[in-house]
Amino acid sequence: MATGLGDLDEIAGLREAYGLDPVWVMPEGTTSAAVLDGMRLLADEVIARGWHLTPRLHVLLWGDQRGR
């Protein structure tokens, strides 16, 4: 999971070191607002690197509710 743009450089290093492909990036967050803010922050850079961006759909739907 990514929390900021600095995490993308770490992901790039891991990708190169271990030959990982495809790369999926998921922002960290336990509220809909936090997940959406993270996606907005990361989207342009993730797309520019040719990676995939995915939400935390369960958080968007049910918040921080466990067992859903």
MOPAC internal coordinates of N, CA, C and O (Angstrom, degrees):
PM7 1SCF
backbone

  N    0.0000 0     0.00 0     0.00 0    0    0    0
  C    1.4517 1     0.00 0     0.00 0    1    0    0
  C    1.5210 1   109.53 1     0.00 0    2    1    0
  O    1.2310 1   121.39 1   -33.18 1    3    2    1
  N    1.2617 1   114.95 1   146.82 1    3    2    1
  C    1.4601 1   120.09 1  -178.84 1    5    3    2
  C    1.5215 1   110.59 1  -110.77 1    6    5    3
  O    1.2310 1   121.28 1   -40.08 1    7    6    5
  N    1.3180 1   115.16 1   139.92 1    7    6    5
  C    1.4561 1   119.34 1   177.40 1    9    7    6
  C    1.5167 1   111.70 1  -110.95 1   10    9    7
  O    1.2310 1   119.78 1   162.26 1   11   10    9
  N    1.3158 1   118.02 1   -17.74 1   11   10    9
  C    1.4512 1   120.63 1  -179.18 1   13   11   10
  C    1.5133 1   111.55 1  -164.12 1   14   13   11
  O    1.2310 1   121.40 1    -2.90 1   15   14   13
  N    1.3190 1   114.94 1   177.10 1   15   14   13
  C    1.4645 1   120.23 1  -177.70 1   17   15   14
  C    1.5198 1   112.58 1   -62.88 1   18   17   15
  O    1.2310 1   119.70 1   148.11 1   19   18   17
  N    1.3303 1   118.17 1   -31.89 1   19   18   17
  C    1.4579 1   121.08 1   178.59 1   21   19   18
  C    1.5188 1   112.67 1   -61.69 1   22   21   19
  O    1.2310 1   120.40 1   150.69 1   23   22   21
  N    1.3237 1   116.84 1   -29.31 1   23   22   21
  C    1.4591 1   120.56 1   178.29 1   25   23   22
  C    1.5268 1   111.88 1   -65.51 1   26   25   23
  O    1.2310 1   120.25 1   153.28 1   27   26   25
  N    1.3221 1   117.12 1   -26.72 1   27   26   25
  C    1.4605 1   119.81 1  -178.33 1   29   27   26
  C    1.5212 1   112.15 1   -66.37 1   30   29   27
  O    1.2310 1   120.17 1   146.18 1   31   30   29
  N    1.3265 1   117.27 1   -33.82 1   31   30   29
  C    1.4661 1   119.62 1   176.27 1   33   31   30
  C    1.5220 1   110.68 1   -66.95 1   34   33   31
  O    1.2310 1   120.50 1   142.12 1   35   34   33
  N    1.3271 1   116.65 1   -37.88 1   35   34   33
  C    1.4664 1   120.14 1   176.56 1   37   35   34
  C    1.5286 1   110.52 1   -64.78 1   38   37   35
  O    1.2310 1   120.57 1   137.34 1   39   38   37
  N    1.3182 1   116.52 1   -42.66 1   39   38   37
  C    1.4637 1   120.94 1   177.29 1   41   39   38
  C    1.5272 1   110.33 1   -61.20 1   42   41   39
  O    1.2310 1   120.31 1   137.91 1   43   42   41
  N    1.3388 1   117.00 1   -42.09 1   43   42   41
  C    1.4683 1   120.94 1   179.03 1   45   43   42
  C    1.5261 1   110.48 1   -60.77 1   46   45   43
  O    1.2310 1   120.37 1   139.44 1   47   46   45
  N    1.3227 1   116.89 1   -40.56 1   47   46   45
  C    1.4614 1   120.37 1   178.45 1   49   47   46
  C    1.5188 1   112.13 1   -64.18 1   50   49   47
  O    1.2310 1   120.58 1   137.56 1   51   50   49
  N    1.3202 1   116.50 1   -42.44 1   51   50   49
  C    1.4647 1   120.68 1   177.99 1   53   51   50
  C    1.5217 1   110.99 1   -66.11 1   54   53   51
  O    1.2310 1   121.12 1   141.14 1   55   54   53
  N    1.3209 1   115.46 1   -38.86 1   55   54   53
  C    1.4665 1   120.01 1   178.38 1   57   55   54
  C    1.5238 1   110.57 1   -60.14 1   58   57   55
  O    1.2310 1   121.30 1   133.60 1   59   58   57
  N    1.3203 1   115.11 1   -46.40 1   59   58   57
  C    1.4665 1   119.48 1  -179.15 1   61   59   58
  C    1.5269 1   111.71 1   -68.41 1   62   61   59
  O    1.2310 1   120.31 1   137.13 1   63   62   61
  N    1.3114 1   117.01 1   -42.87 1   63   62   61
  C    1.4660 1   121.18 1  -176.64 1   65   63   62
  C    1.5290 1   112.43 1   -65.54 1   66   65   63
  O    1.2310 1   120.72 1   145.30 1   67   66   65
  N    1.3358 1   116.23 1   -34.70 1   67   66   65
  C    1.4590 1   119.77 1  -173.56 1   69   67   66
  C    1.5309 1   113.60 1  -115.05 1   70   69   67
  O    1.2310 1   120.15 1  -175.15 1   71   70   69
  N    1.3276 1   117.31 1     4.85 1   71   70   69
  C    1.4619 1   120.40 1   178.46 1   73   71   70
  C    1.5203 1   113.50 1    63.33 1   74   73   71
  O    1.2310 1   120.55 1  -142.31 1   75   74   73
  N    1.3189 1   116.55 1    37.69 1   75   74   73
  C    1.4582 1   120.84 1  -176.92 1   77   75   74
  C    1.5258 1   111.13 1   -78.60 1   78   77   75
  O    1.2310 1   120.92 1   -48.02 1   79   78   77
  N    1.3220 1   115.85 1   131.98 1   79   78   77
  C    1.4520 1   120.91 1   177.06 1   81   79   78
  C    1.5248 1   107.69 1  -166.03 1   82   81   79
  O    1.2310 1   118.32 1   -48.10 1   83   82   81
  N    1.2762 1   120.81 1   131.90 1   83   82   81
  C    1.4564 1   128.14 1     2.32 1   85   83   82
  C    1.5221 1   111.48 1   -79.61 1   86   85   83
  O    1.2310 1   121.01 1   -12.85 1   87   86   85
  N    1.3104 1   115.67 1   167.15 1   87   86   85
  C    1.4613 1   122.26 1   177.03 1   89   87   86
  C    1.5219 1   108.60 1  -109.34 1   90   89   87
  O    1.2310 1   121.09 1   -51.86 1   91   90   89
  N    1.3237 1   115.53 1   128.14 1   91   90   89
  C    1.4628 1   122.72 1   175.55 1   93   91   90
  C    1.5162 1   107.85 1  -116.35 1   94   93   91
  O    1.2310 1   120.53 1   -49.39 1   95   94   93
  N    1.3140 1   116.60 1   130.61 1   95   94   93
  C    1.4604 1   122.13 1  -179.60 1   97   95   94
  C    1.5240 1   108.50 1  -113.85 1   98   97   95
  O    1.2310 1   121.15 1   -48.21 1   99   98   97
  N    1.3411 1   115.41 1   131.79 1   99   98   97
  C    1.4520 1   122.02 1  -179.97 1  101   99   98
  C    1.5279 1   108.06 1  -127.16 1  102  101   99
  O    1.2310 1   120.06 1   -57.63 1  103  102  101
  N    1.3473 1   117.49 1   122.37 1  103  102  101
  C    1.4603 1   118.89 1   179.84 1  105  103  102
  C    1.5267 1   110.88 1   -69.74 1  106  105  103
  O    1.2310 1   121.23 1   -29.00 1  107  106  105
  N    1.3165 1   115.25 1   151.00 1  107  106  105
  C    1.4539 1   121.44 1   177.80 1  109  107  106
  C    1.5244 1   109.18 1   -82.15 1  110  109  107
  O    1.2310 1   119.99 1   -31.34 1  111  110  109
  N    1.3236 1   117.62 1   148.66 1  111  110  109
  C    1.4537 1   120.80 1   175.44 1  113  111  110
  C    1.5116 1   111.80 1   161.53 1  114  113  111
  O    1.2310 1   120.75 1   -31.78 1  115  114  113
  N    1.3258 1   116.17 1   148.22 1  115  114  113
  C    1.4604 1   121.33 1   178.35 1  117  115  114
  C    1.5283 1   111.82 1  -115.79 1  118  117  115
  O    1.2310 1   120.78 1  -173.30 1  119  118  117
  N    1.3309 1   116.11 1     6.70 1  119  118  117
  C    1.4661 1   120.90 1   173.91 1  121  119  118
  C    1.5225 1   108.44 1  -130.34 1  122  121  119
  O    1.2310 1   120.96 1   -23.73 1  123  122  121
  N    1.3184 1   115.77 1   156.27 1  123  122  121
  C    1.4682 1   119.80 1   178.12 1  125  123  122
  C    1.5196 1   111.06 1   -57.86 1  126  125  123
  O    1.2310 1   120.84 1   137.54 1  127  126  125
  N    1.3359 1   116.00 1   -42.46 1  127  126  125
  C    1.4638 1   120.02 1  -178.92 1  129  127  126
  C    1.5213 1   111.37 1   -61.77 1  130  129  127
  O    1.2310 1   120.02 1   137.51 1  131  130  129
  N    1.3343 1   117.56 1   -42.49 1  131  130  129
  C    1.4667 1   120.92 1  -179.28 1  133  131  130
  C    1.5240 1   111.27 1   -66.16 1  134  133  131
  O    1.2310 1   120.33 1   139.40 1  135  134  133
  N    1.3249 1   116.98 1   -40.60 1  135  134  133
  C    1.4632 1   120.89 1   179.71 1  137  135  134
  C    1.5291 1   110.04 1   -65.41 1  138  137  135
  O    1.2310 1   120.11 1   133.86 1  139  138  137
  N    1.3169 1   117.39 1   -46.14 1  139  138  137
  C    1.4616 1   120.61 1  -179.79 1  141  139  138
  C    1.5210 1   111.91 1   -65.73 1  142  141  139
  O    1.2310 1   120.03 1   140.26 1  143  142  141
  N    1.3348 1   117.55 1   -39.74 1  143  142  141
  C    1.4662 1   120.55 1   175.78 1  145  143  142
  C    1.5256 1   110.42 1   -60.94 1  146  145  143
  O    1.2310 1   120.43 1   137.19 1  147  146  145
  N    1.3264 1   116.79 1   -42.81 1  147  146  145
  C    1.4610 1   121.08 1   178.52 1  149  147  146
  C    1.5135 1   112.18 1   -63.58 1  150  149  147
  O    1.2310 1   120.50 1   139.74 1  151  150  149
  N    1.3237 1   116.65 1   -40.26 1  151  150  149
  C    1.4585 1   119.89 1   178.82 1  153  151  150
  C    1.5228 1   111.06 1   -65.42 1  154  153  151
  O    1.2310 1   120.60 1   139.72 1  155  154  153
  N    1.3312 1   116.46 1   -40.28 1  155  154  153
  C    1.4715 1   119.72 1   178.52 1  157  155  154
  C    1.5262 1   110.77 1   -64.51 1  158  157  155
  O    1.2310 1   120.78 1   140.54 1  159  158  157
  N    1.3245 1   116.11 1   -39.46 1  159  158  157
  C    1.4660 1   121.05 1   179.99 1  161  159  158
  C    1.5308 1   111.18 1   -65.27 1  162  161  159
  O    1.2310 1   120.39 1   137.96 1  163  162  161
  N    1.3170 1   116.87 1   -42.04 1  163  162  161
  C    1.4631 1   122.14 1  -171.93 1  165  163  162
  C    1.5309 1   114.55 1   -89.44 1  166  165  163
  O    1.2310 1   119.61 1   155.62 1  167  166  165
  N    1.3158 1   118.34 1   -24.38 1  167  166  165
  C    1.4649 1   122.46 1  -166.70 1  169  167  166
  C    1.5273 1   114.16 1   -52.32 1  170  169  167
  O    1.2310 1   119.57 1   124.33 1  171  170  169
  N    1.3116 1   118.43 1   -55.67 1  171  170  169
  C    1.4704 1   119.95 1  -174.62 1  173  171  170
  C    1.5197 1   112.27 1   -60.07 1  174  173  171
  O    1.2310 1   120.52 1   136.48 1  175  174  173
  N    1.3209 1   116.61 1   -43.52 1  175  174  173
  C    1.4667 1   120.19 1  -177.62 1  177  175  174
  C    1.5282 1   111.36 1   -70.75 1  178  177  175
  O    1.2310 1   120.06 1   140.37 1  179  178  177
  N    1.3205 1   117.49 1   -39.63 1  179  178  177
  C    1.4689 1   120.85 1   177.89 1  181  179  178
  C    1.5306 1   109.92 1   -62.52 1  182  181  179
  O    1.2310 1   120.33 1   134.32 1  183  182  181
  N    1.3164 1   116.97 1   -45.68 1  183  182  181
  C    1.4667 1   121.61 1   179.29 1  185  183  182
  C    1.5289 1   110.71 1   -63.63 1  186  185  183
  O    1.2310 1   120.48 1   139.21 1  187  186  185
  N    1.3309 1   116.68 1   -40.79 1  187  186  185
  C    1.4712 1   120.97 1   179.86 1  189  187  186
  C    1.5299 1   111.34 1   -62.10 1  190  189  187
  O    1.2310 1   120.25 1   149.55 1  191  190  189
  N    1.3131 1   117.13 1   -30.45 1  191  190  189
  C    1.4654 1   121.03 1   179.27 1  193  191  190
  C    1.5259 1   112.34 1   -84.52 1  194  193  191
  O    1.2310 1   120.51 1   175.65 1  195  194  193
  N    1.3310 1   116.63 1    -4.35 1  195  194  193
  C    1.4558 1   120.22 1  -179.63 1  197  195  194
  C    1.5169 1   113.55 1    78.48 1  198  197  195
  O    1.2310 1   120.23 1  -160.11 1  199  198  197
  N    1.3206 1   117.17 1    19.89 1  199  198  197
  C    1.4498 1   122.43 1  -179.91 1  201  199  198
  C    1.5198 1   109.76 1   -96.14 1  202  201  199
  O    1.2310 1   121.15 1    -2.76 1  203  202  201
  N    1.3204 1   115.40 1   177.24 1  203  202  201
  C    1.4597 1   122.51 1  -179.77 1  205  203  202
  C    1.5278 1   109.41 1  -107.65 1  206  205  203
  O    1.2310 1   120.72 1   -38.23 1  207  206  205
  N    1.3238 1   116.22 1   141.77 1  207  206  205
  C    1.4619 1   122.70 1   177.50 1  209  207  206
  C    1.5186 1   107.96 1  -114.89 1  210  209  207
  O    1.2310 1   120.37 1   -50.39 1  211  210  209
  N    1.3043 1   116.90 1   129.61 1  211  210  209
  C    1.4573 1   121.14 1  -179.11 1  213  211  210
  C    1.5234 1   109.91 1  -131.17 1  214  213  211
  O    1.2310 1   120.20 1   -36.23 1  215  214  213
  N    1.3344 1   117.22 1   143.77 1  215  214  213
  C    1.4665 1   119.49 1   179.03 1  217  215  214
  C    1.5226 1   110.67 1   -84.08 1  218  217  215
  O    1.2310 1   121.09 1    -7.39 1  219  218  217
  N    1.2838 1   115.51 1   172.61 1  219  218  217
  C    1.4612 1   122.23 1   169.19 1  221  219  218
  C    1.5285 1   105.08 1   -94.31 1  222  221  219
  O    1.2310 1   121.29 1   -99.19 1  223  222  221
  N    1.3358 1   115.13 1    80.81 1  223  222  221
  C    1.4532 1   121.03 1  -171.52 1  225  223  222
  C    1.5279 1   112.05 1   -55.97 1  226  225  223
  O    1.2310 1   120.29 1   140.58 1  227  226  225
  N    1.3202 1   117.04 1   -39.42 1  227  226  225
  C    1.4659 1   119.70 1   179.92 1  229  227  226
  C    1.5280 1   111.42 1   -61.52 1  230  229  227
  O    1.2310 1   120.20 1   145.19 1  231  230  229
  N    1.3442 1   117.22 1   -34.81 1  231  230  229
  C    1.4631 1   120.32 1   177.64 1  233  231  230
  C    1.5252 1   109.85 1   -71.36 1  234  233  231
  O    1.2310 1   120.10 1   138.97 1  235  234  233
  N    1.3312 1   117.42 1   -41.03 1  235  234  233
  C    1.4555 1   119.94 1   178.21 1  237  235  234
  C    1.5260 1   111.33 1   -61.50 1  238  237  235
  O    1.2310 1   120.03 1   144.03 1  239  238  237
  N    1.3164 1   117.55 1   -35.97 1  239  238  237
  C    1.4665 1   121.68 1  -177.29 1  241  239  238
  C    1.5292 1   113.23 1   -83.64 1  242  241  239
  O    1.2310 1   120.25 1   136.51 1  243  242  241
  N    1.3419 1   117.14 1   -43.49 1  243  242  241
  C    1.4648 1   120.10 1  -171.26 1  245  243  242
  C    1.5201 1   114.70 1  -125.01 1  246  245  243
  O    1.2310 1   119.90 1  -171.96 1  247  246  245
  N    1.3062 1   117.79 1     8.04 1  247  246  245
  C    1.4652 1   119.96 1  -179.82 1  249  247  246
  C    1.5165 1   111.44 1    66.12 1  250  249  247
  O    1.2310 1   120.86 1    38.96 1  251  250  249
  N    1.3051 1   115.97 1  -141.04 1  251  250  249
  C    1.4703 1   122.17 1  -176.66 1  253  251  250
  C    1.5268 1   112.08 1   -94.06 1  254  253  251
  O    1.2310 1   120.46 1  -155.44 1  255  254  253
  N    1.3180 1   116.72 1    24.56 1  255  254  253
  C    1.4618 1   122.15 1  -177.57 1  257  255  254
  C    1.5328 1   110.24 1   -76.97 1  258  257  255
  O    1.2310 1   120.42 1   -56.29 1  259  258  257
  N    1.3084 1   116.81 1   123.71 1  259  258  257
  C    1.4616 1   120.72 1  -179.32 1  261  259  258
  C    1.5305 1   110.94 1   -81.72 1  262  261  259
  O    1.2310 1   121.27 1   -27.58 1  263  262  261
  N    1.3301 1   115.18 1   152.42 1  263  262  261
  C    1.4418 1   121.34 1   173.98 1  265  263  262
  C    1.5269 1   115.71 1    82.41 1  266  265  263
  O    1.2310 1   120.26 1  -168.28 1  267  266  265
  N    1.3125 1   117.10 1    11.72 1  267  266  265
  C    1.4666 1   120.16 1  -179.99 1  269  267  266
  C    1.5081 1   109.41 1  -100.54 1  270  269  267
  O    1.2310 1   120.10 1   180.00 1  271  270  269

